[in-house]
Amino acid sequence: MGTAAGAVHPHAAPRRQPALRRALAAPLTRRAAFLALLVSVPLLPHVLAEPFDYPAIANPWVYLPLSGLFALVLADRRGGEGTWRGRWHAIDVLAFLSLALSLACWRAWRTWPTFLLYALLAYLAVRMLAIAGCGRATARGRVRSPAIPRSWLVLGIALLATVHVAWGLEGGGRVDVGEAGVRGAHAIVSGQPLYGAQGHGSADPHLDTYGPVNYLAYMPFLAFAHGYDLARVTTVFFDLLTALLLFLLGRRLRGPTAGTLLAFCWLAFPLTFYGDMLAFNDSILAATLAGALLVARHPARRGLAAALAVWTKLSPVALVPLLALHDGEGESEGEGEGGAKREGEGEGEGGRRRSARRGVLLFAAAFALVTALAFVPVLAHDGIGTFVSRTVDYQAERAPSQSLWALLQDRYALSAPWLGTLSRVAHGVLVALTGALAIAAAWAPRRRDLVGLAAMAAAIMIALVAGLGYFSFSYLLWFAPLVLVVLALDGVEPVERRTVALQGRGARWGRSARWSQGARWGQGARRGQGACGSARR
């Protein structure tokens, strides 16, 4: 007996072709979009009319392709689309990119970009605290093979690095920040006082408001760069150095694919182009913080990196308690269970306390040594009092500008005086809460892996930036590498855990361990993807 026309036979196989087509089309679509956006980057306009017209990302034809590249590769790092964790990750990436959107839309007569910026800062600070744990262990997500092959990301890194160098060295405007670094480097080399005198002859008498490491960072490039070109070369160098340090960090923790992803996303982040084209010195601080994460397992090296960060911009002093007391649990090579035991592990509570005390002493000794060396050019001519008055005192007394607090106190307070009083109270409360968070973070229960450290450090730096009366969009680079590490590595299993799981699955299936380690080298779904998905903390 036949069946009616259009009816499905009860024993017919289910139709899977549409789902299969969608599964195959999604990676192909992403790769095609990636290539199209990548090819467009060297063709993007980067003209600059005036110093503070915000080059590159002020033009939507530049902001959108770069943001598309960033989101395309980073949003694919976590499995579980449709789950709450996948949705939060997508929102986090969007909020992080929207920081540059607020800069692209900012103009002196507009107020909504400022409110957007501080709303994004508040969101990111809360999210970083949530990811850091706040007393709870954070569940791990599934590992996925990225839709963009690692070889394509390497090609993208080479192209983006070339664009950074070309745009940065060509430059645009001249700002006082770059001029300060150049004058400070020449003052050290010529034996002149570093603080209190280098502002003479300049339109800005306060070019000596940074830490001594900031000026020392410009000195190696005096051999082949002069004038403002020295500032441009220094900025581009430390921007590329940050990308290299992020690659090394990602490779050590999650494998070479994660390292390549981190370096690519840093170079594609629109705000890095902004810093390069105006030769800001904030890339120096970004490099020191990325280095601090890279050496976080070693107390002495961590103290060295912390001292370099503090005496570059002074603001990372808020991270010193967190970095000093970081015990680095779970930070064996790859943070996996198969890693070597750390000192004090297996010796009970007394052994862990002795190891923690020894770590603090090593951190303090390294911090003090670097501080003494950095202050040699300072003490050769000036005293500590001169340094404090030209840096800390000047920054504390600086009039608010370009921040939410300046907007509320200078513009809205004219029509509503009570709003100015309320904003000053809220500003003071935020500063107090930031200080309390910086101190409490060192002892608060949190994730003890490196992602937890990066998330807590990012939350502190975001709160610090939000509490500054004088604001510059380049300050967003202070916490950008920390947030990027969290977005790229949270929810991705460590190298050794994945390898152990793959070896076990390969042995069960009768396959060689070498074949089953494909996912460690980023070869994805065809080699042991199921084992990757099952490995959880």
Secondary structure, 3 states (H helix, E strand, C coil): CCCCCCCCCCCCCCCCHHHHHHHHHHHHHHHHHHHHHHHHHHHCCCCCCCCCCCCCCCCHHHHHHHHHHHHHHHCCCCCCCCCHHHHHHHHHHHHHHHHHHHHHHCCCCCCHHHHHHHHHHHHHHHHHHHHHCCCCCCCCCCCCCCCCCHHHHHHHHHHHHHHHHHHHHHCCCCCHHHHHHHHHHHHHHCCCCCCCCCCCCCCCCCCCCCCHHHHHCCHHHHHCCCCHHHHHHHHHHHHHHHHHHHHHHHHHHHCHHHHHHHHHHHHHCHHHHHHHHHCCCHHHHHHHHHHHHHCCCCHHHHHHHHHHHHHHHCHHHHHHHHHHCCCCCCCCCCCCCCCCCCCCCCCHHHHHHHHHHHHHHHHHHHHHHHHHHHCHHHHCCCCHHHHHHHHHHHHHCCCCECCHHHHHHHCHHHCCHHHHHHHHHHHHHHHHHHHHHHHHCCCCCCCCCHHHHHHHHHHHHHHHHHCCCECCHHHHHHCHHHHHHHHHHCCCCCHHHHHHHHHHHHHHCCCCHHHHCHHHHCCHHHCCHHHHHHCCC
